[in-house]
């Protein structure tokens, strides 16, 4: 009868440490916010390394066990800035190598290569309104009103990074759950739109006509959505309230576009392994 060999606890701890190091890359450098265990703060500033081992600062958001890395942030006015008003498939970084103690939440976007590298290490995406409300101390509100979450998969990667022109609603169905206009919803397939000169966004009036035909219970008033909008760009855009980007037409009932300084943020993340 074979004897049972007991495993040395120190060996187990060493193996766990090695697994953590491997998840952060061969060099042991952090590659996304999921490589940092939560330290009690919801929003923290960290330094991570891209595929070329170049360091850069990012904001990390801890939502329970889900850990997100900020890839883009802009206020309502800057939603039509030339660096922001484009599909994620277009490489338009701005302020990505910031070293300022005040993070540029009003105008920030990573390069496409950094986004795609983070996506390769992520299982989730999220867009939020006003989660970060103090760019100096990184205080945050809870993710509650006006946000969407979804999974990183072949379809979402195609929509985010491969197809710059997403103009046919039935071809651009993105599965998300979230809360919009104060109503929470489970996973729904919702049409999204973008172009090389238009940021990825949802159209409040189009969701009920395509994909899962989920009704957001909003009929846009042409006068109000135009008054809310930053400017009519591209000229002659449809009179519908855009959500999570491209606020040429919008509604003040949506918290990302309620004020000129309202912040829209896009994140990539994963569920962290619990630490016992």
HUFEN-V89558 format. One record per backbone hydrogen bond with DSSP energy under -0.5 kcal/mol. NH is the residue of the N-H (numbers start at 1). CO is the residue of the C=O. Records with the same first field share a line. If there is no record, write none. Layout:
NH = CO + CO
This chain:
5 = 3
11 = 8
12 = 8
13 = 9
14 = 10
15 = 11
16 = 12
17 = 13
18 = 14
19 = 15
20 = 16
21 = 17
22 = 18
23 = 19
24 = 20
25 = 22
28 = 25
35 = 32
36 = 33
37 = 35
44 = 60
46 = 44 + 58
48 = 46 + 56
49 = 30
50 = 54
53 = 50
56 = 48
58 = 46
60 = 44
61 = 68
62 = 42
63 = 61 + 66
64 = 62
66 = 63
67 = 270
68 = 61
69 = 268
70 = 59
71 = 266
72 = 266
73 = 108
74 = 264
75 = 106
76 = 262
77 = 260
79 = 75 + 76
80 = 77
81 = 78
84 = 81
85 = 81
86 = 84
87 = 195
90 = 87
92 = 90
94 = 109
98 = 95
103 = 101 + 135
105 = 103
107 = 104
108 = 73
109 = 94
110 = 71
115 = 111
116 = 112
117 = 113
118 = 114
119 = 115
120 = 116
121 = 117 + 118
122 = 119
123 = 269
124 = 269
125 = 150
126 = 267
127 = 148
128 = 265
129 = 146
130 = 263
133 = 131 + 139
134 = 139
138 = 134
139 = 134
141 = 131
144 = 142
146 = 144
147 = 179
148 = 127
149 = 177
150 = 125
152 = 123
153 = 151
157 = 153
158 = 154
159 = 155
160 = 156
161 = 157
162 = 157 + 158
163 = 158
164 = 162
166 = 164 + 194
167 = 165
169 = 167
171 = 168
172 = 169
174 = 172 + 190
176 = 174 + 188
177 = 149
178 = 185
179 = 147
180 = 183
183 = 180
184 = 182
185 = 178
188 = 176
190 = 174 + 188
192 = 172
193 = 201
194 = 166
195 = 198
198 = 195
201 = 193
202 = 243
204 = 202 + 241
206 = 203
207 = 203
209 = 206
210 = 206
212 = 189
213 = 210
214 = 207
216 = 214
220 = 218
222 = 220
225 = 221
226 = 222
227 = 223
228 = 224
229 = 225
230 = 247
233 = 231
237 = 234
240 = 238
242 = 240 + 249
243 = 202
248 = 246
249 = 246
250 = 225
254 = 251
255 = 253
257 = 254
262 = 259
264 = 74
265 = 128
266 = 72
267 = 126
268 = 69
269 = 124
270 = 67
272 = 65 + 270
276 = 274
